[in-house]
């Protein structure tokens, strides 16, 4: 019995020594625990491009923002785009995606960005204004936004196509007061438009994430509904939902997210 006890004790000591040597060999003092990554409040860059098909300075900006959208998808970064078409260039060509509401939204930024409205103006997270066709400036603005961890979040749990061209959106806000407001935009992912007259006469323009409708709803609602707009010249348009929370005094955007409509 004594010999067995001694043998077991020796075996335990040998096992401990082997384990210690094994950990030491790999530079470990103990079995590492899996790293827990906090992705609940991931940084984002929401680009708002103010543009017009009647402006010949705008097409270069379309290529710039598309580059950053592609980069966001490839690198798993939250880079979003809202393509707002304004209506003050609607002569002689009337931009079919323009609206006075888009123009009014751009003008609302004048209180924080002096200098008036222009195209192509790019605003990032409501806190930076710059020329949308300048890739270096856009790169700096997007990277600055991605370096700031937000304090709030909007989850879009679903965006599904329903009957009669309806889109039902379900969302949940975190760290956002329930009595505050959230903007939810329906965007057409790609628009190809041939412009017959005006500064871009004869050109075929490709737009991305064109804002077709935008609603403002209470954060506590958790659901809203859109109706798909009449088809333009696109045979099979696709859509996404972009939701964001904006502080109306500073115009800074504190939370944003996107989900494809399926």
C-alpha positions, 0 to 999 in steps of 0.5 A: 500500500505504501509502495502504491502511494509513493508510486502515485505521488511520483507520477503526479510530480512527474506529470506536473513537471512535464506540464511545466516544461511543456508550457515553458517550451511554448512561453506560456505560464498557464493555459490562455483563455480565449480573447473576448473582443468587444464588438458591441460598439464598433466604430463607423464612418457614415459618409453623406454625399451631396451631389447632382447629376447637373454638376460636372464636378460630381462624377469624380466623387462617385468613384471616390466614395465607391472606393471606400465602400469597397474597402469597408466590405473587404476589411470588415469596417463599418463604412456607410454611404448616403447619396443625397441628390439636391435640387438647386442644379435642376436646370436644364437637366432635372435630376430624377433623384433630387428633392427639396428635402435633400437640399434642406438637409444639406442647408441644415449643416450650415450652422456648423460648417460655414461656407454655404452649400456646394457639390460634391460636398461630403460630410462624415459622421456629421462632424467633418465637411470636405470636398467629396472628390478629394481622395486624400481628404476623404481618406483622412476623414474616414480614418479619423471617424473609424478611430472613435469608439461610439457610445451608442448603437443601433441594431437593425435585426431585419429588413424584409420585403413584404407584400405590395412593395413594402419593406418592414424594418425592425431595429433596437437602440442601445444607449439611446433615450427611448424618447429621442429620434432615429433617422432611417433611410431606404437607399437604392444600392446602385443607380445607372443614369444616362444624362442627356442635357446639362453639364454632364450631357452624354455621360452615363453616371453610376451612383451608389446608395441613393437615398430614396426615402428617409423617415424620422421615428422614435427610438422606442418604436423598434419598427417602421415601414417603407414602400419601394419607390417606382422603378427608374431605368434599373431592371432589378434594383436592390435596396438597403436600410441605413439607420442613424442617430444624430444630435440636432444641436451639434449635428454629430452622428453618434450611431449608425448601422446598415442592413440589406433588404431581403 
